[in-house]
Amino acid sequence: MLAITGATGQLGHATIQALLPKVPPQEIVAVVRDPQKAAALSLLGVQVRQGDYNDPASFGAAFQGVDTVLLISTSETENELRIRQHRQAIDAAQQAGVRHVVYTSITNPSPDSRFAASPGHFATEQYLKASGLTYTILRNTLYLDIVPMLVGQDVLTSGKIYFAAGDGQVGFALRDEIGQVLANVLTTDGHDNQFYNIAPGPTYSFQDIAATLNEVTGQPVAYVPISGDDLAAGMRQHQVPEPMIALLQGMASAMQDSEFDLASPTFERLLGRRPTDLKTYLTTVYGK
Ligand SMILES: NC(=O)c1ccc[n+]([C@@H]2O[C@H](COP(=O)([O-])OP(=O)(O)OC[C@H]3O[C@@H](n4cnc5c(N)ncnc54)[C@H](OP(=O)(O)O)[C@@H]3O)[C@@H](O)[C@H]2O)c1
């Protein structure tokens, strides 16, 4: 039996949709903090069990009878709490007799990264590796799906992308395709104690993103590199919450530091076909 945490989140949803043609629904346990949000999964025959990262006992109960847990990283933004939530979930899996934990990490996780989520992923990887559980760690790059948010909703009217990534090259992967890769990993053998770079090439600078938007829409778009402080000030003007500002400012710094400048053939191998590239994605979102 497979259990998936964060099952009502977007990556959890994508993974379960990709699993359903491969696994009988009753063999899938969707671990959710609010079962009411998972009514559609119940109707499909998926087992829905309540589990909150802040309540380790609930995870312990949710993991009963489960062989493999897909631990989708929490969306909590406070770093110490993120790490505690992940450690408690790993402990709960171990105590419940789970054999294998598959964890969604980040590209180049590091305790020194300026991207606030990265040290927590690093600490979780270390903890999982030391736990004695069989592990598979997918180091996911940034979602292609966040590019419209990064370039800003006014990009086509202003013709400008104001962002603080410098000349950093960034790899992106479509969230649905990461879900398909996860489903493939969960349903095939040979992934015990492996680290996978879920980072399809090519990588792109924000100049490349601007040029691709120009190509796709026919409208002039230019990238204007700005400082991290100016990026934060702009988000404050738009009432973006402070934890999100810190996360995005740190993400931009990590892009400048080339943390997401990685292209690996592993993603295509695990997906079983060529991944969606930036131009195809932007054509879907912005094309006429
Ligand atoms: N690579 C990237 O570009 C990128 C971007 C964003 C996030 N991420 C990371 O990847 C993860 C999955 O991405 P996503 O797009 O699926 O994010 P998402 O849609 O925000 O889903 C996050 C999931 O975590 C669950 N969750 C949060 N706090 C919880 C708690 N205390 N107990 C139990 N469940 C809790 C949420 O539950 P509810 O459904 O009840 O809200 C949701 O199901 C995120 O959580 C984040 O760590 C990566």
PDBQT file of the ligand as one rigid body, heavy atoms in Angstrom, charges set to zero:
ROOT
HETATM    1  N1  LIG A 301       9.686  23.212  -6.690  1.00  0.00    +0.000 N 
HETATM    2  C1  LIG A 301       8.889  24.268  -6.590  1.00  0.00    +0.000 C 
HETATM    3  O1  LIG A 301       8.866  25.185  -7.464  1.00  0.00    +0.000 OA
HETATM    4  C2  LIG A 301       7.965  24.384  -5.436  1.00  0.00    +0.000 A 
HETATM    5  C3  LIG A 301       7.059  25.429  -5.417  1.00  0.00    +0.000 A 
HETATM    6  C4  LIG A 301       6.186  25.496  -4.355  1.00  0.00    +0.000 A 
HETATM    7  C5  LIG A 301       6.251  24.554  -3.348  1.00  0.00    +0.000 A 
HETATM    8  N2  LIG A 301       7.152  23.548  -3.398  1.00  0.00    +0.000 N 
HETATM    9  C6  LIG A 301       7.256  22.509  -2.350  1.00  0.00    +0.000 C 
HETATM   10  O2  LIG A 301       6.645  21.338  -2.875  1.00  0.00    +0.000 OA
HETATM   11  C7  LIG A 301       5.525  20.959  -2.046  1.00  0.00    +0.000 C 
HETATM   12  C8  LIG A 301       4.413  20.432  -2.914  1.00  0.00    +0.000 C 
HETATM   13  O3  LIG A 301       4.064  21.432  -3.861  1.00  0.00    +0.000 OA
HETATM   14  P1  LIG A 301       2.556  21.729  -4.179  1.00  0.00    +0.000 P 
HETATM   15  O4  LIG A 301       2.544  22.546  -5.403  1.00  0.00    +0.000 OA
HETATM   16  O5  LIG A 301       1.751  20.496  -4.122  1.00  0.00    +0.000 OA
HETATM   17  O6  LIG A 301       2.164  22.647  -2.915  1.00  0.00    +0.000 OA
HETATM   18  P2  LIG A 301       0.688  22.893  -2.348  1.00  0.00    +0.000 P 
HETATM   19  O7  LIG A 301      -0.314  22.795  -3.441  1.00  0.00    +0.000 OA
HETATM   20  O8  LIG A 301       0.765  24.157  -1.559  1.00  0.00    +0.000 OA
HETATM   21  O9  LIG A 301       0.457  21.657  -1.378  1.00  0.00    +0.000 OA
HETATM   22  C9  LIG A 301       1.028  21.598  -0.116  1.00  0.00    +0.000 C 
HETATM   23  C10 LIG A 301       0.338  20.495   0.639  1.00  0.00    +0.000 C 
HETATM   24  O10 LIG A 301       0.885  20.451   1.959  1.00  0.00    +0.000 OA
HETATM   25  C11 LIG A 301      -0.209  20.252   2.849  1.00  0.00    +0.000 C 
HETATM   26  N3  LIG A 301       0.106  20.715   4.189  1.00  0.00    +0.000 N 
HETATM   27  C12 LIG A 301       0.578  21.924   4.571  1.00  0.00    +0.000 A 
HETATM   28  N4  LIG A 301       0.676  21.974   5.910  1.00  0.00    +0.000 NA
HETATM   29  C13 LIG A 301       0.243  20.765   6.371  1.00  0.00    +0.000 A 
HETATM   30  C14 LIG A 301       0.086  20.203   7.650  1.00  0.00    +0.000 A 
HETATM   31  N5  LIG A 301       0.393  20.903   8.760  1.00  0.00    +0.000 N 
HETATM   32  N6  LIG A 301      -0.351  18.941   7.750  1.00  0.00    +0.000 NA
HETATM   33  C15 LIG A 301      -0.660  18.222   6.646  1.00  0.00    +0.000 A 
HETATM   34  N7  LIG A 301      -0.556  18.697   5.400  1.00  0.00    +0.000 NA
HETATM   35  C16 LIG A 301      -0.112  19.965   5.261  1.00  0.00    +0.000 A 
HETATM   36  C17 LIG A 301      -1.323  21.073   2.249  1.00  0.00    +0.000 C 
HETATM   37  O11 LIG A 301      -2.570  20.680   2.809  1.00  0.00    +0.000 OA
HETATM   38  P3  LIG A 301      -3.947  21.407   2.398  1.00  0.00    +0.000 P 
HETATM   39  O12 LIG A 301      -4.347  20.822   1.075  1.00  0.00    +0.000 OA
HETATM   40  O13 LIG A 301      -4.850  21.041   3.503  1.00  0.00    +0.000 OA
HETATM   41  O14 LIG A 301      -3.670  22.876   2.319  1.00  0.00    +0.000 OA
HETATM   42  C18 LIG A 301      -1.172  20.714   0.781  1.00  0.00    +0.000 C 
HETATM   43  O15 LIG A 301      -1.838  19.518   0.518  1.00  0.00    +0.000 OA
HETATM   44  C19 LIG A 301       5.167  22.231  -1.267  1.00  0.00    +0.000 C 
HETATM   45  O16 LIG A 301       4.540  21.899  -0.045  1.00  0.00    +0.000 OA
HETATM   46  C20 LIG A 301       6.537  22.860  -1.070  1.00  0.00    +0.000 C 
HETATM   47  O17 LIG A 301       7.245  22.258   0.009  1.00  0.00    +0.000 OA
HETATM   48  C21 LIG A 301       7.999  23.433  -4.432  1.00  0.00    +0.000 A 
ENDROOT
TORSDOF 0
